[in-house]
Amino acid sequence: MHFPIRIFFLIVFSLSIAKAQNQANKKYIESASRNEGDVENGKKVFYDKRSLCSECHSIDGKANSIGPDLAAAGDKFSRSDIIQSIIHPSASIMTGYATTIIETTNQESFIGILKSINDDNVILSNLDEKKRTIPKSIIKSQITSPASLMPVGLHTKLNTKEFTDLTAFLESLKLPQRIDETNHATPIAIQRVEKPITLEPFFGTELDFEKPVWFGDHPVIKDTYVIVEKSRALVSLLTKNNSGKETKSRFLEIPEEVYVTNDEGLLGFTFHPQFKENRRYFFMHEVKHDNYRGMVIGERIASEDFSKDSGKPTKKVLEFEVATEFHHGGGIEFGPDGYLYIGMGDGGPQEDPLGNAQNLHSFAGKLLRINVDKDTNNKFYSIPKDNPFIDHPDEKVLREIFSYGLRQPWRFSFDSKTGDLWVGDVGQNRFEEINIVRSGENHGWNVFEGYELFSTKFRKENLNLINPVISFRRSHGVSITGGYVIRSKGVNNESYEGVYICADYQSKKIWGIKQKNRTLEMVREIGNCPDRLVSFGIDKERNLYAVGYDKGIIYKLDFSGSIFE
């Protein structure tokens, strides 16, 4: 038994109905916002068949349900977030739980949540049956719907008190704090500095930026900055005149090359270290045609005056197939050794069901390292001779791999003084990680998450796993954004020298970390971003900037007056 295509139209129809219900929704929002609610009664509502909550969600932390497990709902989300997610389920869909619609060559249609994918089959979970296996050989089309599988209007089956009690129950769901006195690298509480840093709008108060994901200064043109907008597949140059007037000019726009979804688009960007001499720059994005999905590392050439792209076609330096449209990393950076490093996520959808991060035959869940200045074997790159697996006896092991055991290395950077490679690795259920990564090392996913065992499914004997510098609990954050080590006079604050700056995308908290020999010495909450902080930027003077994802504002971090202690 499969879901007929009429369910798709039902979802679309439900979205239109939601618009007419805005006024009616206000009484639910006001009730749940103003009243504390009865947690015990809210639990009864959760299991009440009218709400359908327990039909799709578990609360035991095992994440084996159709929808996201809610065991840490109160750690991850505020009361306001919970209210909105129930009333407007399609407004913000958790990564890995988007609705997938498949049509087959024999005119069947299936709808559900993508649970797993392999060389032969796609596996969906839906409301009628736990799993549905669809052979790839019969798939005609596969798309991701912007509509959640959760129907609109479920809350209207409840009265306002029941709805309030339900939100109170969900808010109460928090994972138990496991205290290990010997491991201070997973802190229960994080002290806030007495005087936090401040963030001042730098760009975006006059200009419109849609889902920016990267910001930095232009390596050649003075007083000019670069911004990458994910969904527009757009790279622009930014300037200000003496009166502060902002201007924006197109550097590169390639929507025809970039496959855009809620999670994907133009993700990473970097200039070649010798950009002034060779005009080369690189970027990372997903592609899709028919049933093929792939990740591309592209190279293009700037114009002779460095102000825009030359118009010459993209050179696909590296392209490889991916199984899903989730967890593809997105960071690309040149290291102090001149090689290009590429961050790749485990490919999702959740929990790394195929064990990609531990599989050296796969690019997923890895940091890659290639030489883009030397072609070899019909490729636009070569493998550095000191890559860790270049002489591996297994021919299927990918020589491009620098390190592995990562889940979603969204942003990483190099310490300009020591060369240390810092990686922010987005977690699954319990922890967010900051790692210092070195050649050939295994950072544990999905055997470990943080310092705790996650699964034994892909665990092997004699694994030498490297612990993170710090793992943040869900009570602190849910999606780590890696940043930079302070090494400059630009911040004009000696107390922050050598401190690594990172943040949480959802909570908007900004942290500073001190370590020695990859052992945590100190962590402090140093400030908050006015917007969800998706990335950090840095300029030649090593001033730091925060990229606000929703409001599209770039903030400059001001460390004056703050003391890191």
N, C-alpha and C positions, 0 to 999 in steps of 0.2 A: 504493500500500500504506500503510495507516495502522495505528496502534497500537490494538488492540481494548481494550475496557473491562476485560477480565480483567487487564490489566497494572496497573490501578488497585488491584484486589483483591490482586494479588501484592505491591504495595507495602505495603498495610495488613497483610497476612499476615507480611511480612518484619519489620515493626515489632514484632509480637507475638513472633516468634521471638527477636528481639534481647534481650528481657527474660530469656529462658531461657539466654542465652549470657553473661550478666554474669560468671559465675564463670570461664568459659573465657577471656574477654577479659583477665582479670587477668594471665595469663602473657605475653600480647603487650605489654600496657602496661608491666609490670615490665621486660621485656627491652629495649624501646625506650627506656625512661627511664634505665636503669642502664648501658647499653652504648653506646659511641660509634657503632658501625656502620661498614660499608664503603661509602663513597660510590659507587665505581665499580660495585660489585656491585648497589647500590641502583638505579643507572641502568638496569642490565639488567633488574631486577625491574619497573621502571616500564614498560618496553617489552614485558615478558612478557605474553602473552595471558591468563594466569591472573589477573593483577591488574586488567586492563581500564583501567589508568590512561591509557595513551596513546590509547585509543579515545575518551575524552571530554575530555582535557585536553592543551593544548599547553604548551610550555615556551620558546617563542621570543619572547614578548612581543607577539604579534600579536592575541591574544584572539579568534581566529576559530573556536575549538572549541566543542563543545556546552557543556561546563562552563567554569569560570573558568580563564583562563590562569595557569600556575603559575610564570612566569619570576621573580617576586619573592616566592615563597612564604617563603623564608628571611628576607626583609626584613619581611614582614608578620606572620609568626606564629612563636611559640616552638615548640620540640620538643613540648611538652605539647599545644599547640593542634593541631598537625599529627596527633599520635596520635589525639586525640579526634575530629577531623574525619573520619578514616578509619573508626574503629570506630563512631561515632555520626553518620553523615552528615546526619541530619535535625535534629540538636540546634541547629545554627547554620548557616543557609543564607545565603550571600553575596547581598546585594541585587542583583536582576536575574537570579538563577539559580534562583528558585523554580520548582516544577513547575506547569505550567498544564494543566488538563484542559478540553477543549472537547467539547461535544455539539452535533450539528447537527440540523436539522429532518428530515433523511432518516435519522436514527437512527445515524449514524456517530459514533465517538468518537476523539479524538486526544489524545495526551499528549506533552509536551515542554517545552522551554525557550523562553519568549517572546523572539524575536530582534528583531522589528520589528512595527509596526502603523501603518496609514494609514487614509484615509477608506474604503477598499474592502476591505482584507484584513488578516488576522492571520497572521503568519509564525512558525512554530514550528521548532525544531531538535530532532531526536531521534536515537536510536541506529540506526534503520533507514535513514534518509535525512537528508541534510544539512539540507534545508529543506522545509517543507510549508506551502503557501499556502492559507489557508481563507477564502473570501469571507465578509464580515460578514453578508451577506444571508441566509446559511443557518445562522448560529450561533444555537442555541437557548439555551445556557448556557455560561458561561466562569467557572471557579473556579480559585483558587490552592490547591494542596494543601500541607499542613504537612509532607508527606513529600518528601524529596529524590529526584530521579531516580536518584541513585547508590544502588545496592542495598545493603542491610545484609548484612554478613558476608563481603564480598569478601576481607578480610584472612585469613579462615580457610582460603583456598586456598593460603596461604603458610605456611611454618614461621616460628617466632619470629625466627630469624636473618634471614631474607629480609625480614620485616616491619621489623625494626630497621634493616637496610640501606636499605630504601625510605624510612623517615622521615629517615635521615641524608642521603640524596640530596635529598629535598625541602627539608630545612633548608639545604642548601648552595646552593639556587637563589636567587641574589641578583643584582639588576641592577647592571651596571657603573657605577661612580661616574664620571660625566662631569665633569671638572674644567675649569671656566672661570675663569681667574684674574681676568678682568675683571668677573665677576658674583659678588659676595659675598652676594647676596640668595638664593642657593641653597647654603647652607653644607654642607660635607662633615661637619664636626663641630660640635657645639653645646656650649659650655662650661657646666658646672653651677656655680651660685653656691656659695660656700664653706659657707654655712649656709642650707639650703633653708627655705622657708615650711613651716608645719605645717597640717594639716587636722583639726579636731576635730568629732566628730558633734554636730549641732545639733538635728536631728529625725530620727526613724526608728528609734531604738534601742528604743522602746516601741511605736510604731505601725507598721502594715503599709502600705507603699506599693508598688503594682504598676506597674513601668515608668514612674516619674515622668519628665517631660520639661521642666517649667517650675516655677520657684520665685521668689517675691518677697514683699515685704511688702504688707499691705493699705493702700491710700492714705488711708483714713479712720479705721478702727478701730485704736487704739493697741495696740502689742505683739501684733499679729496678722499671721500670714503666710498665703500662698496657695500651694497646690501643685496641679499638673495631672498626673493619671495617664492616660497615653495609652490603654491598652487598656480601662480602665474607663469612658472618656469622663466622667471625674469631676474636678470642681474642689472642693477642700476648704479650709477655714480651719483654721489651726493656732495653738495657744497653749501656753504653759507657765506653771505657777504658780511660786511662790517656791521650792518644793522641787524644781523641774525636771520635774514631772509633765506629760506631753504629752497634749493633747486634740485631737480632730479632729471637725469638724462639716461637714456637706455644704453647699456653696454652690451647685453645679450638677451635675446628673447627666443626661446625654442619650444613653444608649446606643442608643436607637431612632433617633437622627438620624445617628450616626457609624458609618461603615463601618470595621471594625477588621481589620487583617491584621498580619503580623509587622512590617511597616515603617510601616503607616499606623494612624491613629486620631485622637485629639484631639491636635494637634501644636503649636499656637501659642495664645497668650493675651495679652491686654493690656487695661488699663483706659484709658478715655478721660481725657485730661488734665484735664477738668472733671468727673470722676466724682462729686465731692462735690456738685456742683450738678445734674447730669443723670442720674446713676446708670447710665450706659451703659458696657458693656464688650464686647469683641470676641474672637473665637476663630476657629481655622482647622482644617478637617478634610475628609476625603474622604467622598463619598456614593456609593452604588451601588444601582441597582435595574434588574432585567433585565440588559441588556448595556450599560447606561449607567454610566459613571464620571465623577465630577465633583469639583472642589474648591470648597468653600464658605467664604466669609468671613461669619460670622454675627454678629449683634448682639442682645444681650438687655439687659434692665433689671433692676437689683438692687432688693431690697426697700427700703422707706423707712428702715430702720435699717441698711442696707448689709451685713447679715449673711448674706444668702442671695439667690438669684434670686427675682424677683417672681412667677414662674409664667406670665408673658406669653409668647406664642410667639416663636420665633426669627425675626428679620428677616434674610433672606438678602441681605446688602449686595451681594455679588458671587458669582456662580456661573458656572463654565465647565467644559466637558468636557475630560477628560484621556484620553490614549490607554492608559496603563498604570497600575499601582498603585505605581510606583517614582519616586523623585526628584521629590517635589512641594514641596521646600523645607520650610516649616513655621514660619518666623519672621514675626511681625507686630509692629510697633512704631510708636508715634507719634514723629514727628520733632520737633525744636525749632520747626519751622514750623507745627505743629498738624495736619499731614497724616498719613494712615495709610500706612505702607510695608509691602509684602508681598513676601516672598521666595519665588520659584518655581523649582524645579529643572527640568532639561531634559526630564523625563518618561520617561527611560530607553528601553529597559531597561539598555543599556550603550552607551557610545561616542556617544550622541546620533545614532542612525542616520538620522534625518530632518532633522538640522541645525536643530532647534528653537531652540537658543540664539542662533543668528545670524539667525533669521527674525523680523522685526518684525510679522508677521501672527499670531504665536503668543505666548501669555502665558508659555510654558515657557522656562526659562533666563533669567529676568528678575527685576529688582526693579521692583515696581509702586508707584505713588504716587497716592492718591486723597483727595478731600475728603469725609469722611463727615458733615460738618455742613451740607451743601447738596445737596439732591436736584435732579436734572435729567433730562429725557428719559426719564421713567418708570423711572429708576434711583434707588437709595437712596444715591447718591453723585454727585459731579461731578468733572470733570477740572480740576486746578489750572491756571490760565492760563499759568503758567511751566513746565509740563511740556515736556520737550524736543521731543516729536514732535507737539505739538498742532496745528501748522500744516503738517504734512508733506503734500506734494502727493498721495501715494498714500493713497486713502481706506481701504484695508485695513490700514494701519499702525495699531496699537492705541495710542490716545492715553494710556492708563494707564501705559505703559512709562516708567520713569525711567532705567534702565540695562539693559544686556544682555550676552550672552556669558558667562553663569554656568552652572555645572554643577549644583550642589546647595548653594545658600546656606542652610545649616541654621540658623545663628544669626548675628544682626548687632546692632549697637548704635551709639549716637551718643556721641561724646566730649562730656561735659557742658560743657567749656570752649570747645572750638573748633567743635563741631558736626560734626566729621568723622564720616562714616558708615563704620564698620569692618565688613567682611563676611568670615566664614570660609566658604570655598568648598571643599567636599569633592571630592577629585580622582578620577581614573580609574585609571591604571596606575602613574604615577611620582611625582606631586607633589600636595601639599596646599597651598592658597593662602590667604593673608590679603591682602585688598584694601581700599583706601580708595576708595570709590565716589562718583562725582559725576555730575551730570545729563548724560544723553545719551551716556555713555561705553560703549565696547565692551571687555569684559574678556577676550575672546579665545577662549573655549571654543566649539566643539571644534576650532578651527584650532590653538590653542596650549593646552598644559597646562603651567602654570608658565611658565617662560621658553623652553620647547622646543616645536618644531613637532609637533603631534599628527596632523593630517590636512589635506590640501589640498582635500578633497571640497567643502566649502562656503566655501572661501576666495574672496574677491572682491578686485578691484583697488582699490588706494588705501584699504585698511582702516587706520584709525587705532586700533591696539590699545593698551590701557593695561596695563602690567606690574603684577604684584602687588608689595606691599611686601616679601613674603618668600614663597618656596616651600619647603616641607619635603619632603625626600627620603623615600622609602619606608623607609629605614633608621631614620628618626625617628618616623614615624607613618603611619597609613593612613586616618584619618577625622577631620578637623579639627573642633573645637568652638570656635566663636567666643565671645569673652568681652567684657570691658569695659576701658576706659582708667581707670587709677587717678587720681582727682581728689578727694581727700578727706583729712580728718584722721582718718577712720575707721580707716585701716590704720596710722596712727601711725608712718609711715616715709617720710621725705622722699626717700630714694633711689629709691623706686618712683613718685614723682610723674610723671605723664605716660606711664607704662609701660602698654602694652596687654597684658592677660592672656588667654591662650588655652590650649588643651590638645588632646591627641589622645585620642579615644574608646577606641581599642583598647590602645595602649601605656600609657595613663593618665599620660603625662608632661604637666607644666604648664610653659608657657613665658612669658617676659616679653619684650616687643619695644619698642625705641625707634626712632623714625623722624623724619626731617625732610624735609618736602616730598615725602612718599611714597617716600623713599629710606631703606633700612634702615641704621641706625647701630649697633645692638647687639641680639643675641638671646642669651638665657640660659635654660637649664633651671633652674626655680626650685623644683620640687617634684614630687611624685607623689600621685595620688589613690588611695585604697584600693579604689576601684571604677571601672568604666568610666564616664567623665565625659561625660554626654550634653548637659549645659547648665550655664551659670552663672546665678546669681541675684544680685540687688543690692537693698539696702534704701535708705531715705531718707538714711541717713548714709553711703551708698555703701560699706558693708561688702560684701565679696564672699562668695558661697556656691557650692559645687559640688554638682551633682545627680548622685548615684550611681544608675545605671540598674538594675543587677542586684540589688544588695543593698537598694535603695530607701532609702538614707540620704542626708540632706542634711548637708553638711559646711561649716563656717565656716572661711574662710581666715585664718590668723594670720601676719602679716608681721613681727611683732616679732622682732628679732634678726637678720633676714635683711638683707643688703645687696646691692643690685642694682649690680654692677660687673663 
